């Protein structure tokens, strides 16, 4: 219940947010951890990684990925671990119906 949280003026709880989007050849994955936001875009075999410090750059205008390779690798590792954890089981075909009319 957020009402009690807001009324009591409690500080926000730290949490990490993940997302994944796929449509055709386009795959977007991301993580928000603290003030850092990392997005991995893949389209037709080309991958682009973007990272922003949202506290310093709320408009996401400066890509920090080239300057902060260790943060990029750490966050990509967190995304990979999250995906392994939430990966649905392989699709299995439903058995043929045995009901006869």
N, C-alpha and C positions, 0 to 999 in steps of 0.2 A: 504494500500500500504506500504510494508516494505521498499522499496527503500528510501523514504523520512525519515523514522524512522532511518535507518542505517546511511545515509549520514549526517543527522542533529545530530547524536550522542545522540539521546534521550534515556533515561533509559528505560529498559524493564518495562512494566506494570505488576503489580502483578495480577495473575489470578490463579484460582484453576482448575485443570484438573481431570476429572473422567473417568473411563473406566469399562466396564463389558464384560465378555467373557463367553460363555457357549457352551459346546460341550459334549453331552451325560451326564454323571455323573459329569463332571468337570465344576466348576463355579469359575471364577476368577473375583474379583472386586478390584478396586483400586482408590486411590486419590493421587494427588500431590498438596500439599499446602505449598507454600514457599519452604524451603529446605527439608521438610518432605515428604516421599513417603510411603504410607501404602498399602499393598496388602493382601487381604483375599482370600485364596485358599480353596475350598471345593471339595472333591472328595470322592465319596462313603460314605457320612455321616461323614467324618473326616474333621475338619476345622483347618487350620493353618493361623496365622496372622503374617505378617512380617512388620517391619517398619524400615526405614533407614533415616539417615540425609545425604542427598546427597552432602551437602557442605563439611562435614567432611569425608564422606565415599562414594565417587562417584562410587566405584566398588561394592557397596552393599554387603559388607562382614560381617558387624556386625548388627545383628537383635536387635533393641532397644525396641521391643514390651514388653518384660518382665520387663524392667526397667521403662518404661514410660506409665503405664496403663491409666493415665488420658488423654494423647494425643491419645492413641489407641481408647478409648471410644468416645472421641470427633470426631475423624475422621470417625469412624464407623457410628456415628450418622449423619454426613454430607453425607456419602454414602447412608444411608437409606433415608434421605430426598431427595437427588437427584433422587434416584430410584423411589420414590413415585411421583415425579414431572414429570419424563419422561416415566413412565410406560404406554405402549400402552393400549388402551381399549381392553376388552376381545374380542376374535375372535367371530365373528358372521357369521353364515352360510348364504350364498347368497340365496335370495328367489328363489323358483322354477320358471323356465321360464313359462310364460303364452302364449308364441307364439306357434300357431298351424300351421302345414304345410298342 
